Amino acid sequence: MDETAKARGTVTAEFAVALPAVLALLAMLLAGAAAGTTQLRIEEGARAGARALARGDNPAAVERTVRTLAGSSAVASVAADGEWFSVTVTDRVAGPLGSSIPWTLTARASTRSETPGTAAAGGAAGQAGAGGAR
């Protein structure tokens, strides 16, 4: 066996050992990107939901707003404390690793009511929650 054949075999063995590590690194990078994208979506949904509550929208309209921005799998809950409203949005990370690893991300936004008299009315309706989950 000459030196060229030995070198070719060594390169093949090294590639076979390194390939799973490279694939695992790529999968982790893609899962991190999916988690970052999910977090950005639910943060935007929570902010938009809080703005809708401040304007005086009902919790059902807030949930529609949140699902439009955060995705159909996102769950929103609305809470009121005096004249302050808060919207909490949760969602799972999508993707191949997101389904095997139970990643649940949460975003919360709070705001004061911009319309007079809606804090008491919106608070009673808001305690039930737009999505029912907390």
Stockholm file with secondary structure:
# STOCKHOLM 1.0

chainA/1-134         MDETAKARGTVTAEFAVALPAVLALLAMLLAGAAAGTTQLRIEEGARAGARALARGDNPAAVERTVRTLAGSSAVASVAADGEWFSVTVTDRVAGPLGSSIPWTLTARASTRSETPGTAAAGGAAGQAGAGGAR
#=GR chainA/1-134 SS CCHHHHHHHHHHHHHHHHHHHHHHHHHHHHHHHHHHHHHHHHHHHHHHHHHHHHHTCCHHHHHHHHHHHHCTTCEEEEEEETTEEEEEEEEECCSHHHHHTTCEEEEEEEEECSSTTHHHHHHHHHTTCSSSCC
#=GC SS_cons         CCHHHHHHHHHHHHHHHHHHHHHHHHHHHHHHHHHHHHHHHHHHHHHHHHHHHHHTCCHHHHHHHHHHHHCTTCEEEEEEETTEEEEEEEEECCSHHHHHTTCEEEEEEEEECSSTTHHHHHHHHHTTCSSSCC
//
